[in-house]
Amino acid sequence: MLVHPGDRARVQATIEAAYASGESYSLDHRLVRADGSERVVHGRGAVITADDGTPIRMLGTTQGITERQRIEHELAVAHERTLEASRLKSEFVANMSHESRTPLNGVIGMVALLLDTELGDEQREYAEAVSAPRDALLSVVSDILDFSKIEAGKLARPSPVRSSRARPRRGVDARRRCAQQAPRAERVAGKRSARLVLRRLRKD
């Protein structure tokens, strides 16, 4: 086997520099077989010197690493594909959560306004049944969106809450009243989903 023409100058320069300095060398290069196929090898060598430090000869070994490089390349490609799949998954989850939360907010607002109007007992019971799990559902959607942002490294720190003396809107008052009327199990569902997300992060 012969050193590949493209690597010949580099290999020769490395060996000559090691021989002149008396230091060992180590490098990867290609070899060409008689049938024209190429192999990648790892060459190592050491200079043998006389008592006065004069180089006498050089000893070296050559180890085939073609298979190792092939495996390393396949692992690198698989790693890149995994990262791309994870990125696409995070984008999909973020888009899905955002698109779900937008109409959900509209439904929540309309139900709150409906509860703030004059309703019969049966109508109010139905409207409150729709409104009761809204906080838990919105919290779950928000948790999914936040989790996708955590995976993508795009979760921003929350801004400080500023107090306001402005009078709350009627819809806000209605939503607050419904939250107080909702069963406790429904109100804590959002907190439970947040704990599940934190538990998942600790496992990762």
C-alpha positions as CSV (number, residue, x, y, z in Angstrom):
1,M,0.0,0.0,0.0
2,L,1.1,3.5,-0.8
3,V,0.4,6.8,1.0
4,H,-2.4,8.6,-0.7
5,P,-1.0,11.4,-3.1
6,G,-3.1,13.9,-1.3
7,D,-1.6,13.1,2.1
8,R,2.0,12.3,0.9
9,A,3.5,15.8,1.5
10,R,1.9,16.1,5.0
11,V,3.1,12.6,6.1
12,Q,6.6,13.2,4.8
13,A,6.8,16.7,6.5
14,T,5.6,15.2,9.8
15,I,8.1,12.4,9.8
16,E,11.0,14.6,8.8
17,A,10.1,17.1,11.6
18,A,10.0,14.3,14.1
19,Y,13.3,12.9,13.0
20,A,15.0,16.3,13.1
21,S,13.6,17.2,16.6
22,G,13.9,13.7,18.1
23,E,10.2,13.8,19.1
24,S,7.6,11.2,18.4
25,Y,4.8,11.8,15.9
26,S,1.1,10.8,15.5
27,L,-1.2,11.4,12.6
28,D,-4.0,10.0,10.5
29,H,-3.7,9.6,6.8
30,R,-4.9,7.6,3.8
31,L,-3.4,4.6,2.1
32,V,-4.1,3.4,-1.4
33,R,-4.3,-0.4,-2.0
34,A,-3.2,-2.1,-5.2
35,D,-6.9,-2.4,-6.3
36,G,-7.3,1.3,-5.9
37,S,-9.4,1.2,-2.7
38,E,-8.5,3.6,0.1
39,R,-8.0,2.9,3.8
40,V,-7.6,5.3,6.6
41,V,-4.8,4.6,9.1
42,H,-3.4,6.1,12.3
43,G,0.4,6.3,12.2
44,R,2.7,6.7,15.2
45,G,6.5,6.8,15.3
46,A,9.4,7.4,17.7
47,V,13.0,8.4,17.0
48,I,15.8,6.2,18.3
49,T,18.9,8.3,19.1
50,A,22.5,7.5,20.0
51,D,24.0,8.4,23.3
52,D,25.0,11.9,22.0
53,G,21.4,12.5,20.8
54,T,22.1,11.8,17.1
55,P,19.0,10.2,15.4
56,I,19.8,6.7,14.4
57,R,16.5,5.3,13.1
58,M,12.8,5.6,13.5
59,L,10.3,3.0,14.7
60,G,6.6,3.3,14.0
61,T,3.3,1.5,13.8
62,T,0.3,1.9,11.5
63,Q,-3.2,1.0,12.6
64,G,-6.2,0.8,10.4
65,I,-9.0,3.1,11.5
66,T,-11.3,3.0,8.5
67,E,-14.1,1.2,10.4
68,R,-13.7,3.4,13.4
69,Q,-14.1,6.5,11.3
70,R,-17.1,5.0,9.6
71,I,-18.8,4.3,12.9
72,E,-17.9,7.8,14.2
73,H,-19.4,9.4,11.1
74,E,-22.6,7.4,11.5
75,L,-22.9,8.3,15.1
76,A,-22.4,12.0,14.3
77,V,-25.1,11.8,11.6
78,A,-27.5,10.0,14.0
79,H,-26.8,12.6,16.7
80,E,-27.6,15.5,14.2
81,R,-30.8,13.7,13.2
82,T,-31.8,13.3,16.8
83,L,-31.2,17.0,17.5
84,E,-33.2,17.9,14.5
85,A,-36.1,15.6,15.4
86,S,-36.1,17.1,19.0
87,R,-36.1,20.6,17.5
88,L,-39.0,19.9,15.2
89,K,-40.9,18.2,18.1
90,S,-40.4,21.3,20.3
91,E,-41.6,23.6,17.5
92,F,-44.7,21.5,16.9
93,V,-45.6,21.3,20.5
94,A,-45.0,25.1,20.9
95,N,-47.2,25.9,17.9
96,M,-49.9,23.5,18.9
97,S,-50.0,24.9,22.4
98,H,-50.1,28.5,21.2
99,E,-52.8,27.8,18.6
100,S,-54.8,26.0,21.3
101,R,-54.5,28.7,23.9
102,T,-55.6,31.5,21.6
103,P,-59.2,30.1,21.0
104,L,-59.3,28.8,24.5
105,N,-58.8,32.3,25.9
106,G,-61.7,33.4,23.7
107,V,-64.0,30.7,25.0
108,I,-63.0,31.5,28.6
109,G,-63.7,35.2,28.1
110,M,-67.1,34.6,26.5
111,V,-68.1,32.2,29.2
112,A,-67.1,34.7,31.8
113,L,-69.1,37.4,30.1
114,L,-72.1,35.0,29.9
115,L,-71.9,34.4,33.7
116,D,-72.0,38.1,34.2
117,T,-75.4,38.4,32.6
118,E,-78.9,37.5,33.8
119,L,-79.3,33.7,33.5
120,G,-81.8,31.2,34.7
121,D,-80.8,28.7,37.3
122,E,-80.4,25.8,34.8
123,Q,-78.5,28.0,32.3
124,R,-76.2,29.3,35.0
125,E,-75.5,25.7,36.2
126,Y,-74.5,24.7,32.6
127,A,-72.3,27.8,32.2
128,E,-70.5,27.3,35.5
129,A,-70.0,23.6,34.5
130,V,-68.2,24.8,31.4
131,S,-66.2,27.5,33.3
132,A,-65.2,25.3,36.3
133,P,-62.3,23.3,34.6
134,R,-61.1,26.2,32.4
135,D,-58.2,27.2,34.7
136,A,-56.9,23.7,34.8
137,L,-57.1,23.3,31.1
138,L,-55.5,26.6,30.4
139,S,-52.7,25.8,32.9
140,V,-52.0,22.5,31.2
141,V,-51.8,24.2,27.8
142,S,-49.5,26.8,29.2
143,D,-47.3,24.1,30.9
144,I,-46.9,22.3,27.6
145,L,-45.9,25.6,25.9
146,D,-43.4,26.4,28.7
147,F,-42.0,22.8,28.6
148,S,-41.4,23.1,24.8
149,K,-39.6,26.5,25.4
150,I,-37.5,24.8,28.1
151,E,-36.4,22.1,25.6
152,A,-35.6,24.8,23.0
153,G,-33.8,27.0,25.6
154,K,-36.1,29.9,24.9
155,L,-38.0,30.2,28.2
156,A,-37.7,33.8,29.3
157,R,-37.7,34.9,33.0
158,P,-41.0,36.2,34.1
159,S,-41.3,40.0,34.2
160,P,-41.9,41.6,37.6
161,V,-45.6,42.0,38.4
162,R,-46.6,45.7,38.6
163,S,-49.5,46.7,40.8
164,S,-52.3,48.6,39.2
165,R,-55.2,50.5,40.9
166,A,-57.2,50.4,37.7
167,R,-60.7,48.8,38.2
168,P,-60.8,45.2,36.9
169,R,-63.0,44.6,33.9
170,R,-66.2,42.8,34.3
171,G,-64.9,39.7,32.6
172,V,-62.0,39.5,35.1
173,D,-64.3,39.8,38.0
174,A,-66.5,37.0,36.6
175,R,-63.6,34.7,36.0
176,R,-62.4,35.3,39.5
177,R,-65.8,34.5,40.9
178,C,-66.1,31.3,38.9
179,A,-62.7,30.2,40.1
180,Q,-63.8,30.6,43.7
181,Q,-66.9,28.6,43.0
182,A,-65.1,25.8,41.1
183,P,-64.3,22.5,43.1
184,R,-60.9,22.5,44.7
185,A,-59.8,19.5,42.7
186,E,-60.3,21.5,39.5
187,R,-58.3,24.5,40.9
188,V,-55.3,22.4,41.9
189,A,-55.1,20.5,38.6
190,G,-53.0,23.2,37.1
191,K,-50.5,23.1,40.0
192,R,-50.3,19.3,39.7
193,S,-49.4,19.6,36.0
194,A,-46.7,22.0,36.9
195,R,-45.3,19.6,39.4
196,L,-45.3,16.9,36.8
197,V,-43.3,19.1,34.5
198,L,-40.7,19.8,37.2
199,R,-40.5,16.1,38.0
200,R,-39.8,15.4,34.3
201,L,-37.1,17.9,34.3
202,R,-35.4,16.4,37.4
203,K,-35.4,13.0,35.7
204,D,-33.7,14.4,32.6
